[in-house]
Structures are given as structure tokens and as C-alpha cells.
């Protein structure tokens, strides 16, 4: 710790050379898993936190199985921790640049644990010398200039014995100090091995330190010190507990809660929680600070648990454990969403039929669970898709996860996570050759691309979705895709193609006698012609939309369509016609009880009256609009300029739901 703190203050190579320091300083804590490297990094962060008033950012750069975490995901998590927007679908370079910009004027400490290579760390370094990066890795970070390494070996004998005393108390060490020193030597001073040994002794108050030392000596020199102590601790566990411990290697992201352990082992939730607490006492698990009980499998133990699971349990048993875990997660997510549907008798009935262990007491409790378990839930989706053998469960899991997130977080707030989930859905759909689901995933991804300004990428995905929808003979997907292709062309300013694609979608709707959608598409065609300045075509289509809404009995949409018709008549230089249409629209808006639209129409009438040379009537209409708006304090002073045919937020929100051929989904 003294060395690390001195390195923070020491002048770097740039400073010594008289150059301006371009980036944050990097301290490297290197050591093998179990050497205490992460604990040392956390303690350093705690001690120097006051020097970094903007806080500490934490990220783990490797999965529990050692796989490299994509920089895109890490940067997104760090930006989310800073409460900054993360556009869904943004690539690694865009997110890394956004992170550097966010840290440019902050004084923060970045704690980057389990770095796999220098490239990962380099992509996250802020161009701000006031920040400090503490990286934890198994070896050197070659390629990062002026990195300050601190390599950990084992604890000295005195410190190792003190660590044992935390578990055993001082008496057992005092009566046999040489045995304690011998045990520390057998453990090679490795904190993880010493903690396991201490946990074993704490669970056996009658055992002497020398007893454990003798047993470890009898193990021989096979494997590392940590693996030898772990084998001894594992062998001392009751059979049911040993099985639960093995199966924790399957926990997504190394994160475990009682529900996950219960599903993996097929035991009660209460029994699973008691066993997990016992594992914490034995240093086999780490309790995570959380309002809900949650635990983490130490990264140094996962490589020891996996071979045990594969050798002690048959592949079919492991697959069944994974399936039980995913099924439990799906049911929890369904319950999490259902608790928000308080007005639905069907949802209430379904909740009452759910076992009490899967029910949430209220929506707030469900939202808290979803927030706390979010990393594990996303990891479960990724693992389920990567497994490849449980695709049906994976599809159900992702569908339930999307619906729960939309219900509790909202479509816009959850969009970055939804984008990743839809990409996983696309992977499964392509692997299983499911064109209907491929079309749905492509539509969802394209919608999110379009919302973040990547219109060309959205257009390509909408066309691919159209092909998949046709392959699946899915009229919903093909209709949505054609309409969305038109919307993308309209966004790109190609109004001729926009109108053409809207027309194709309209032909399909008319052929299927889908009158509501047909009326809306007439409006979208009219909007495209309006943008192109073809007011004759626009008027013809708006009149068709008005007629369609009138036949459907949709009073509010009828009023809005009349409003747009009056707007185009005004653009076309027909003020008298616009005046009559506005007056008709006011009446329909009054029937629809749309006060804001009434006010906007009166303002338009006022402008038209002034144009026609009647300022007195214009003043009356303006006064009426002001009176209406005074009853609606949050209402805008005029209607938005976007045509009524543009996509509505409700339509886009529905697009984020995963559609499946399964009736249950």
C-alpha cells in the first residue's frame, strides 16, 4: 500500500521530460487469482477516495470464466454509473469517446478489475491527468506507457498468521505458533488459501491448527496451495452442500441468490439460503452488499468448481440444473411484470396461482429485484444463448426479460439493454432458422437504430426484416417492415420512395381489410407528399384518411386528420377551404374532448382570418385559444409541426416486444 501511494505522487516520464501529461496515470496491481489483488485495489481506492471528489468508477474486464468482456459493454456500464445516456447500438469507439469526454473535467478514480490485456485498459483511459486508473491483472500491461506495476506474491509469515487469527482467534495460534507458521507456509501466504483454511478451522472449534497442517501435508504437492486447501474444505462438506457448491459454477456472472441456488440444486429457497450463508463463513462465497441477499463466487474458485461439476455430475444432470435455473428465472420475470398489471383481473388470477416463493409483495419490490439482479439476468440471457442446447428456454427468458424491463424501467430507459437482448434473439433465430422471430428481432433492432439516428443501418435491417417476414409468410412483419422502410426513406429525405413504400404497405392493409391501419397509412403517404411539396397528392390522401377515420368511428384521429388537411390546404394557397376544414376540425376536436387540439385549431383559424383580412375574428379565435390553454397549463401554445402520419411513440414501444410462435410467449 505504501508503494502504491508513493507511485501516485511520483513524477511520471512525461513530467520528467518536460512534456504535458496527456492521460490518467495507471497503477497496475498484478498477481495470480487468490493473491488478494482485488482486495488490495479496493483498499487503495478506499484510502485515496477523498483525493478524487467525483467518485470511484468500478468495472470488471473479464467474465467469471476468464473470457474478455467487450469494451463496448464496459464503457456502457461506466457511462450508466455516471448517469449519462448510452445510445443503444453504439459501437466501442463511440462509447469510449463518450466516456473520455465525460471524464475530461472530472477528478475520478477508475478501478478496472481482472484486465485481460492492455488494449482493454487503454480504451477506457481518460485524457485527463487528474484521474487515476488502478488496473488489476494477472500480468504486465505491455503497451501502456509509464504504467506503475505492483506485483503481489504471498503474505509474509507474520501477516499470514494474523489473517488466520481472524478466523481461529488468538488462543489456538498462541498455543502452537509453529503449527500456525507451518500452515501459512503450506498455503504459500496466499490470502484466498489462508481464508479457506481459516474458515475450515472456524467451523471446527475443537480442531488444532496442527491438525489442518498435517492433513494438507498429507495431500502432497499436487496442484497449487489454493487447490489443495480447497479440496480439503470441499471433502469436508456434507454431500448436499458439496453438490450445491459444484453447481454454483453454472451461476450467470458468478452472481448467486437463494432463488438461483434453489433452482440449480432443486431444494427449498430457505435451505439454499442457509447453505449459502454457511459457504460465506467458510470463505467459499462472498456476500455482496445489497438490500436483497446476494452472493458472489470468488473468481479464483470458479476454475476449481467447474472441473468438479463436470467430473462429479453427468452432463444430463448439469443440463437439467441449467434448465431449472432458467425456468425459475423466467417465472420470476413473469411475476415481476404481472405485479405491475394491477388493473387486469387475468393478471391478478395468474399471480394468485403463482407459488408464494415466486411472488413479489408489491411493484416496488419487483422493481428493486429487477434492478439488483439486472447484471445476473443479462448474463443469464447471454449464457443461455451461448449454450445452444436450451434455445426454447433462452427465447422465453429473453421475452420475459424484455417485458419486465419495459414494464418497470420504460422502453427508452431500457433501450441499451433491449438492443443487446434483441441481438441475442436474432442469433437464436438465425441458428434455429426461425424466420418469423428473425423478422421480429430485426424490426426491433432497426427501430432502436432509427431512434438513435442510424437511419441507414435501420433501413438495411428493415429490408432484411421484410425478406424474413415474407419467408415466414407473416403479414404483420411484412406490413410493419414495408411501412418502416418508408419511414426510413422519409427520414433520409427521399420522399418519392417513402410514398412508394407506404403505398405498398397500404395495398396489403386494404387487401386484408385492416381499415384502421389503412387510414393511418393514407396519412403517412400524405405526409410524404407534403414534405415533397406535392400538395394535390397530399390533399387527396388526407381526404382518404379523414374518410377512413370517420368510417372507423375514431373521433380523435378524425379531428387530427382534418387538422392536417387544413394545414396542407393552407400550404396549397387555399385559405377559404382551410378555414372551412378548420371549423369542421374544431367541432370534431370538441367531440373528442381534445382541448389542446382545439386551442391549436383556433390559433390556426386566427392566422387564416388575419390572412383573409378579418382581424376582429382573428382576435376572437386567439382569445378562445388562450382561454382553452389556460385550463391546460402544460399544453404547448401551438400544435407540433410534424404531420399526423408520422410514427407515434406508442407504436414504437410495442415494437420492442419479442414476438414468438409460442402461444405461451
C-alpha positions in Angstrom: 0.0 0.0 0.0 2.9 2.3 0.8 4.5 1.6 -2.6 1.2 2.2 -4.4 0.5 5.5 -2.7 4.1 6.7 -3.4 3.6 5.9 -7.0 0.6 8.2 -7.2 2.7 11.1 -6.1 5.8 10.2 -8.1 6.5 12.3 -11.3 5.9 10.4 -14.5 8.2 10.1 -17.5 6.3 12.9 -19.4 6.8 15.3 -16.4 10.5 14.4 -16.2 10.9 15.0 -19.9 9.1 18.4 -19.6 6.1 17.3 -21.5 2.4 17.8 -20.5 0.9 14.7 -19.0 -1.6 13.6 -21.6 -3.6 10.9 -19.8 -4.6 9.5 -16.5 -1.9 7.7 -14.5 -2.2 3.9 -14.4 -1.2 1.8 -11.4 -1.0 -1.9 -12.0 -1.7 -4.5 -9.3 -0.5 -7.8 -10.7 -0.9 -11.2 -9.2 -2.5 -14.6 -9.5 -6.1 -15.1 -8.6 -6.3 -15.6 -4.9 -3.3 -13.3 -4.2 -5.5 -10.6 -2.7 -5.0 -8.3 -5.7 -8.7 -7.2 -5.9 -8.9 -6.6 -2.2 -5.7 -4.5 -2.3 -7.2 -2.4 -5.1 -10.4 -1.9 -3.2 -8.5 -0.9 -0.1 -6.4 1.6 -2.1 -9.5 3.1 -3.6 -11.0 3.5 -0.1 -7.9 5.2 1.3 -7.4 7.7 -1.6 -11.1 8.3 -2.3 -11.0 11.7 -0.7 -8.5 12.9 -3.3 -11.0 12.1 -6.1 -14.1 14.1 -5.2 -16.1 13.0 -8.2 -16.1 9.4 -7.0 -14.9 5.9 -7.9 -15.9 4.0 -11.1 -15.6 0.2 -11.0 -15.6 -2.3 -13.8 -14.7 -5.9 -14.2 -13.0 -6.6 -17.6 -13.2 -10.4 -17.6 -16.1 -12.8 -17.3 -16.0 -15.3 -14.4 -14.8 -17.9 -16.9 -11.9 -15.7 -17.9 -13.4 -14.5 -21.2 -12.7 -11.0 -22.2 -15.6 -8.5 -21.6 -16.2 -6.4 -24.7 -15.1 -2.8 -24.3 -18.4 -1.6 -25.6 -20.2 -3.2 -22.7 -17.7 -1.9 -20.1 -17.9 1.6 -21.4 -21.7 1.5 -21.4 -21.7 0.3 -17.8 -19.4 3.1 -16.7 -21.5 5.7 -18.5 -24.6 4.4 -16.9 -22.9 4.6 -13.5 -22.2 8.3 -14.3 -26.0 8.6 -15.1 -25.2 9.6 -18.7 -27.1 8.5 -21.8 -25.8 5.5 -23.7 -27.3 5.3 -27.2 -28.5 1.7 -27.9 -26.3 0.0 -30.5 -23.5 2.5 -30.2 -20.1 0.8 -31.0 -17.0 0.6 -29.0 -15.3 3.7 -30.4 -18.3 5.9 -29.9 -18.9 4.8 -26.3 -15.2 5.0 -25.4 -15.1 8.5 -26.8 -18.2 9.4 -24.8 -16.6 8.1 -21.6 -13.4 10.1 -22.2 -15.5 13.2 -22.8 -17.4 12.6 -19.6 -14.2 12.2 -17.6 -12.4 15.1 -19.2 -13.4 17.6 -16.5 -13.8 15.2 -13.5 -11.4 14.0 -10.9 -12.2 10.3 -10.6 -10.6 7.0 -9.8 -11.2 4.1 -12.2 -10.9 0.6 -10.7 -10.5 -1.8 -13.5 -10.5 -5.4 -12.2 -9.5 -8.6 -14.0 -8.0 -6.8 -17.0 -7.2 -9.4 -19.7 -4.9 -7.2 -21.7 -3.5 -3.7 -22.2 -6.0 -2.9 -25.0 -9.0 -3.2 -22.7 -7.5 -0.7 -20.2 -6.2 1.7 -22.9 -9.6 2.1 -24.5 -11.1 3.3 -21.1 -8.3 5.7 -20.0 -9.5 9.3 -19.8 -7.4 12.1 -21.4 -7.2 13.8 -18.0 -4.2 13.6 -15.7 -6.4 14.5 -12.7 -7.9 11.0 -12.9 -6.2 7.8 -11.7 -6.7 4.3 -13.1 -6.0 1.3 -10.9 -5.8 -1.9 -13.0 -5.8 -5.4 -11.6 -4.4 -8.1 -13.9 -2.5 -11.4 -13.9 0.5 -10.0 -15.7 2.1 -6.9 -17.2 0.1 -4.5 -19.4 2.6 -4.1 -22.2 1.7 -1.2 -24.4 0.6 1.3 -21.8 3.3 3.9 -21.3 4.5 4.8 -17.8 2.4 2.1 -16.1 3.3 1.6 -12.4 3.3 -2.1 -11.6 3.0 -3.6 -8.1 3.4 -7.4 -8.2 1.9 -9.4 -5.4 3.4 -12.7 -4.1 2.3 -14.2 -0.8 1.9 -12.6 2.6 4.9 -12.7 4.9 4.6 -15.2 7.7 3.6 -12.7 10.4 0.8 -11.2 8.3 -0.4 -14.7 7.2 -0.7 -15.8 10.8 -2.6 -12.6 11.7 -5.0 -13.4 8.9 -5.6 -16.9 10.3 -6.2 -15.4 13.8 -9.2 -13.5 12.4 -10.9 -16.9 12.0 -9.5 -19.0 14.8 -9.0 -16.4 17.5 -5.6 -15.9 19.1 -5.7 -18.9 21.6 -5.2 -21.7 19.0 -2.4 -19.8 17.4 -0.7 -18.8 20.7 -0.7 -22.4 22.0 1.0 -23.7 18.8 2.7 -20.8 16.9 4.9 -23.1 14.9 1.9 -25.0 13.6 0.4 -21.7 12.5 3.6 -20.7 10.8 3.7 -24.1 9.1 0.1 -23.7 7.9 0.9 -20.3 6.5 3.9 -21.8 4.7 1.8 -24.7 3.2 -0.7 -22.0 2.0 2.3 -20.1 0.5 1.0 -16.9 2.0 -1.9 -16.8 -0.5 -4.8 -14.9 1.1 -7.5 -17.0 -0.6 -5.9 -20.2 0.6 -5.4 -18.8 4.1 -9.1 -17.7 4.3 -10.3 -21.1 3.3 -8.1 -22.7 5.9 -9.3 -20.2 8.5 -12.9 -20.9 7.6 -12.3 -24.7 8.0 -10.8 -24.1 11.4 -13.6 -21.7 12.5 -16.2 -24.3 11.7 -14.3 -26.8 13.9 -13.5 -25.1 17.3 -12.1 -28.3 18.7 -9.5 -28.8 15.9 -6.0 -27.7 16.4 -4.1 -25.7 13.8 -1.6 -28.6 13.5 -4.4 -31.0 12.6 -5.1 -29.0 9.4 -1.4 -28.5 8.7 -0.9 -32.3 8.9 -3.8 -33.0 6.5 -2.5 -30.5 4.0 0.9 -32.1 4.1 -0.7 -35.4 3.5 -2.2 -34.0 0.3 1.2 -33.8 -1.2 2.4 -31.1 -3.6 -0.1 -31.8 -6.4 -1.7 -28.6 -7.6 -1.4 -25.1 -6.2 -1.7 -24.2 -2.5 -5.2 -22.9 -3.1 -6.4 -26.0 -4.9 -5.0 -28.3 -2.1 -6.8 -26.3 0.6 -10.0 -26.2 -1.5 -10.0 -29.9 -2.0 -9.8 -30.4 1.8 -12.6 -28.0 2.5 -14.8 -29.5 -0.2 -14.2 -33.0 1.0 -15.4 -31.9 4.5 -18.8 -30.7 3.2 -22.0 -32.7 3.5 -23.0 -34.3 0.3 -26.0 -31.9 -0.4 -23.8 -28.9 0.3 -21.0 -30.2 -1.9 -23.4 -30.6 -4.7 -24.8 -27.1 -4.4 -21.2 -25.7 -4.3 -20.3 -27.5 -7.5 -23.5 -26.3 -9.3 -22.7 -22.7 -8.4 -20.2 -22.8 -11.3 -23.3 -22.5 -13.5 -24.5 -19.3 -11.9 -24.6 -16.5 -14.5 -21.8 -13.9 -14.0 -20.8 -15.7 -10.8 -23.7 -14.0 -9.0 -25.9 -16.1 -6.8 -29.1 -15.5 -4.8 -31.1 -18.1 -2.9 -33.6 -18.5 -5.8 -30.8 -19.3 -8.2 -29.1 -21.8 -5.8 -32.5 -23.4 -5.0 -33.3 -23.9 -8.7 -29.8 -25.3 -9.5 -29.9 -27.8 -6.7 -33.7 -28.5 -6.7 -34.0 -27.7 -3.0 -36.1 -25.1 -1.0 -35.2 -21.4 -1.1 -34.8 -21.4 2.7 -32.4 -24.3 2.7 -30.4 -22.8 -0.2 -30.0 -19.5 1.7 -28.8 -21.3 4.8 -26.2 -23.2 2.8 -25.1 -20.1 1.0 -24.5 -18.4 4.4 -22.5 -21.4 5.5 -20.4 -21.0 2.4 -19.7 -17.4 3.3 -18.5 -18.4 6.7 -16.1 -20.9 5.0 -14.9 -18.2 2.6 -16.3 -20.2 -0.3 -18.6 -17.3 -1.2 -18.5 -13.5 -0.7 -21.6 -11.7 0.5 -22.5 -8.8 -1.8 -23.7 -5.6 -0.2 -27.3 -5.4 -1.3 -30.8 -4.9 0.0 -31.6 -8.4 -1.1 -29.5 -11.5 -0.2 -26.9 -11.9 -3.0 -23.5 -13.6 -3.1 -20.6 -13.8 -5.5 -18.4 -16.8 -6.3 -14.7 -15.7 -5.9 -13.1 -15.7 -9.3 -10.2 -17.8 -8.0 -12.5 -20.7 -7.1 -14.5 -20.9 -10.3 -11.7 -22.7 -12.2 -11.7 -25.3 -9.4 -15.5 -25.7 -9.3 -16.1 -26.3 -13.0 -13.9 -29.5 -13.2 -15.6 -30.8 -10.1 -19.0 -30.3 -11.6 -18.0 -31.9 -14.9 -16.5 -34.9 -13.1 -19.0 -35.5 -10.4 -22.2 -34.8 -12.2 -23.4 -36.3 -15.5 -23.9 -33.9 -18.5 -27.6 -34.5 -18.4 -27.7 -33.5 -14.7 -25.9 -30.3 -15.4 -28.2 -29.5 -18.3 -31.2 -30.2 -16.1 -29.8 -27.8 -13.4 -29.3 -25.1 -16.1 -32.9 -25.7 -17.3 -34.3 -25.4 -13.8 -32.4 -22.2 -13.2 -33.6 -20.6 -16.4 -37.2 -21.8 -15.8 -37.1 -20.3 -12.3 -35.8 -17.0 -13.7 -38.5 -16.9 -16.4 -41.2 -17.4 -13.8 -39.7 -14.7 -11.6 -39.6 -12.3 -14.5 -43.2 -13.1 -15.5 -44.2 -12.4 -11.8 -42.1 -9.3 -11.8 -44.1 -7.9 -14.8 -47.5 -9.2 -13.7 -47.4 -7.3 -10.4 -47.5 -4.1 -12.4 -50.8 -5.1 -14.1 -52.9 -4.2 -11.1 -56.0 -3.4 -13.2 -56.0 -6.8 -15.0 -58.2 -9.5 -13.5 -56.4 -12.1 -15.6 -53.0 -10.9 -14.2 -54.3 -11.0 -10.6 -55.7 -14.5 -11.1 -52.4 -15.6 -12.6 -50.5 -14.1 -9.7 -52.7 -15.9 -7.1 -51.9 -19.2 -8.8 -48.1 -18.5 -8.6 -46.3 -20.1 -5.6 -45.6 -17.6 -2.8 -41.8 -18.0 -3.3 -42.1 -16.5 -6.8 -44.5 -13.7 -5.9 -43.5 -10.1 -5.1 -45.4 -8.2 -2.4 -45.7 -5.0 -4.5 -44.4 -3.4 -7.7 -41.7 -1.5 -5.8 -40.2 -4.8 -4.5 -40.3 -6.3 -8.0 -38.6 -3.2 -9.5 -35.9 -3.4 -6.8 -35.3 -7.1 -7.5 -35.0 -6.4 -11.3 -32.5 -3.6 -10.7 -30.4 -5.6 -8.3 -30.4 -8.7 -10.4 -30.0 -6.9 -13.8 -26.3 -7.9 -14.3 -27.1 -11.6 -13.5 -30.2 -11.6 -15.7 -28.4 -10.2 -18.7 -25.6 -12.7 -18.1 -28.2 -15.5 -17.9 -29.5 -14.4 -21.3 -26.0 -14.4 -22.8 -25.1 -17.8 -21.3 -28.4 -19.3 -22.4 -27.9 -18.3 -26.0 -24.2 -19.4 -26.0 -25.2 -22.8 -24.6 -27.1 -23.6 -27.8 -28.9 -26.5 -26.3 -31.7 -24.6 -24.4 -32.8 -22.3 -27.1 -36.5 -22.6 -26.3 -35.9 -21.6 -22.7 -33.5 -18.9 -23.9 -36.2 -17.4 -26.1 -38.7 -17.4 -23.2 -36.2 -15.9 -20.9 -35.4 -13.0 -23.3 -39.1 -12.4 -24.0 -39.9 -12.2 -20.2 -36.9 -10.0 -19.6 -37.9 -7.5 -22.3 -41.4 -7.3 -21.0 -40.3 -6.9 -17.3 -37.8 -4.2 -18.3 -40.4 -2.3 -20.3 -43.0 -2.5 -17.5 -40.6 -1.3 -14.7 -38.0 0.8 -16.5 -39.6 2.0 -19.6 -38.8 1.5 -23.3 -36.5 4.5 -23.6 -34.5 3.9 -20.4 -34.1 0.2 -21.1 -33.2 0.7 -24.7 -29.5 0.0 -24.4 -30.2 -3.4 -22.7 -33.0 -4.2 -25.1 -30.7 -3.7 -28.0 -28.4 -6.3 -26.7 -31.2 -8.7 -25.9 -32.7 -8.3 -29.4 -29.3 -9.2 -30.9 -29.3 -12.4 -28.9 -32.8 -13.1 -30.1 -31.5 -12.6 -33.7 -28.6 -15.0 -33.0 -31.0 -17.8 -31.9 -33.5 -17.1 -34.7 -30.7 -17.4 -37.3 -29.2 -20.5 -35.6 -32.6 -22.3 -35.4 -33.8 -20.9 -38.8 -36.9 -19.2 -37.4 -37.7 -16.5 -40.0 -40.7 -15.1 -38.0 -38.5 -14.4 -35.0 -35.7 -13.2 -37.2 -38.1 -10.6 -38.7 -39.2 -9.5 -35.2 -35.7 -9.1 -33.9 -34.6 -7.2 -37.0 -37.6 -4.9 -36.7 -36.8 -4.2 -33.0 -33.2 -3.6 -33.7 -34.0 -1.3 -36.6 -36.5 0.7 -34.5 -33.7 1.3 -32.0 -31.3 2.2 -34.7 -33.7 4.7 -36.1 -34.4 6.3 -32.8 -30.6 6.9 -32.3 -30.1 8.5 -35.7 -28.6 5.5 -37.5 -31.1 5.6 -40.3 -29.1 3.9 -43.0 -28.4 0.9 -40.6 -32.1 0.9 -39.7 -33.1 0.8 -43.4 -30.9 -2.2 -44.1 -32.4 -4.1 -41.2 -36.0 -3.1 -42.2 -35.3 -4.6 -45.6 -33.8 -7.8 -44.1 -36.9 -8.0 -41.8 -39.1 -7.7 -44.9 -37.4 -10.6 -46.5 -37.7 -12.7 -43.3 -41.3 -11.8 -42.9 -42.1 -12.9 -46.5 -40.2 -16.1 -45.9 -42.3 -16.7 -42.8 -45.5 -15.6 -44.5 -46.1 -13.2 -41.6 -48.4 -10.4 -42.8 -47.7 -8.4 -39.6 -44.0 -8.4 -40.1 -44.1 -7.7 -43.8 -46.6 -4.8 -43.3 -44.5 -3.3 -40.4 -41.3 -3.7 -42.4 -42.7 -2.0 -45.6 -44.1 0.9 -43.5 -40.8 1.2 -41.6 -38.8 1.2 -44.9 -41.0 4.1 -46.0 -40.3 5.9 -42.7 -36.6 5.4 -43.1 -36.6 6.8 -46.7 -38.7 9.8 -45.4 -36.2 10.4 -42.7 -33.4 10.4 -45.3 -35.3 12.9 -47.4 -36.3 10.5 -50.2 -40.0 11.3 -50.3 -40.7 9.6 -53.5 -39.5 6.2 -52.2 -41.2 6.9 -48.9 -44.6 7.4 -50.6 -44.0 4.3 -52.7 -43.2 2.0 -49.7 -46.2 3.5 -47.8 -48.3 2.7 -50.8 -47.1 -0.9 -50.8 -48.0 -1.3 -47.1 -51.4 0.4 -47.8 -52.2 -2.1 -50.5 -51.5 -5.0 -48.1 -53.7 -3.4 -45.4 -56.5 -2.9 -47.9 -56.3 -6.4 -49.1 -56.6 -7.7 -45.6 -59.4 -5.2 -44.8 -57.4 -3.7 -41.9 -59.2 -0.3 -42.0 -57.5 1.4 -39.0 -54.0 0.8 -40.3 -55.1 1.7 -43.8 -56.4 5.1 -42.6 -53.1 5.7 -40.8 -51.1 4.8 -43.9 -53.1 7.3 -46.0 -51.9 9.9 -43.5 -48.3 8.8 -43.9 -48.5 8.9 -47.7 -50.0 12.4 -47.4 -47.2 13.5 -45.1 -44.5 12.3 -47.6 -46.2 14.2 -50.4 -46.5 17.3 -48.2 -42.8 17.2 -47.5 -42.1 16.8 -51.2 -44.4 19.8 -52.0 -46.9 17.8 -53.9 -49.9 19.3 -52.2 -52.5 17.9 -54.7 -51.5 14.3 -53.8 -51.2 15.2 -50.2 -54.8 16.6 -50.1 -56.2 13.5 -51.9 -54.6 11.2 -49.3 -55.6 13.3 -46.3 -59.2 13.2 -47.5 -58.9 9.4 -47.8 -57.5 9.3 -44.3 -60.4 11.5 -43.0 -62.9 9.2 -44.6 -61.3 6.2 -43.2 -61.2 7.5 -39.6 -64.9 8.6 -40.0 -65.9 5.1 -41.1 -64.0 3.6 -38.2 -65.6 5.9 -35.7 -62.2 7.2 -34.4 -63.3 10.7 -33.4 -59.9 11.8 -32.1 -58.0 10.6 -35.2 -60.7 12.1 -37.4 -60.1 15.5 -35.8 -56.3 15.3 -36.2 -56.6 14.3 -39.8 -58.9 17.3 -40.5 -56.3 19.5 -38.8 -53.6 18.2 -41.2 -55.9 18.5 -44.2 -56.4 22.2 -43.2 -52.7 22.7 -42.9 -52.0 21.4 -46.4 -54.8 23.4 -47.8 -53.1 26.5 -46.3 -49.8 25.4 -47.8 -51.5 25.0 -51.2 -52.8 28.6 -51.1 -56.5 27.7 -50.4 -57.3 29.8 -47.3 -61.1 29.6 -47.7 -61.0 25.8 -47.9 -58.6 25.7 -45.0 -60.9 27.9 -43.0 -63.9 25.6 -43.5 -61.9 22.5 -42.8 -60.5 24.1 -39.6 -64.0 24.9 -38.4 -65.1 21.3 -39.0 -62.0 20.1 -37.2 -62.8 22.2 -34.2 -66.2 20.5 -33.9 -64.6 17.1 -34.1 -61.9 18.0 -31.6 -64.6 19.2 -29.2 -66.4 15.9 -29.6 -63.1 14.1 -28.9 -62.6 16.3 -25.8 -59.1 17.2 -27.1 -58.5 20.6 -25.6 -55.0 21.1 -26.9 -56.1 20.4 -30.5 -59.0 22.8 -30.1 -56.6 25.5 -29.0 -54.2 24.8 -31.8 -57.1 24.9 -34.4 -58.3 28.2 -33.0 -54.8 29.7 -33.4 -54.7 28.4 -37.0 -58.2 30.0 -37.6 -56.8 33.3 -36.2 -53.9 33.2 -38.6 -56.2 32.4 -41.5 -58.6 35.2 -40.6 -55.8 37.7 -40.5 -54.7 36.4 -43.9 -58.2 36.9 -45.2 -58.3 40.5 -43.7 -60.6 39.9 -40.7 -58.5 41.0 -37.6 -61.6 41.1 -35.3 -62.4 37.5 -35.9 -58.8 36.6 -35.6 -58.7 38.2 -32.2 -61.7 36.3 -31.0 -60.2 33.0 -32.1 -56.9 33.9 -30.4 -58.7 34.7 -27.1 -60.6 31.4 -27.3 -57.2 29.6 -27.7 -55.8 31.4 -24.7 -58.8 30.5 -22.6 -58.5 26.9 -23.6 -54.8 26.8 -22.9 -55.2 28.4 -19.5 -57.1 25.3 -18.5 -54.2 23.2 -19.7 -51.1 24.8 -18.2 -48.7 22.2 -19.6 -50.1 22.4 -23.1 -48.0 23.8 -26.0 -49.0 27.1 -27.5 -49.4 25.5 -30.9 -49.6 22.1 -32.4 -46.3 20.4 -33.4 -45.2 20.8 -37.0 -44.8 17.0 -37.7 -47.6 15.6 -39.8 -50.1 13.3 -38.1 -48.9 10.4 -40.3 -45.6 10.2 -38.5 -44.9 7.3 -36.2 -46.4 7.6 -32.7 -44.4 6.7 -29.5 -47.0 4.0 -28.6 -46.4 2.2 -31.9 -42.6 2.3 -31.3 -42.9 1.0 -27.8 -44.9 -2.0 -28.9 -42.1 -2.8 -31.4 -39.8 -3.7 -28.5 -41.7 -6.8 -27.6 -40.3 -10.1 -28.7 -42.8 -11.9 -30.9 -42.7 -15.7 -30.9 -44.5 -18.6 -32.4 -45.1 -20.0 -29.0 -48.6 -19.4 -27.6 -47.1 -19.2 -24.1 -44.7 -16.4 -25.1 
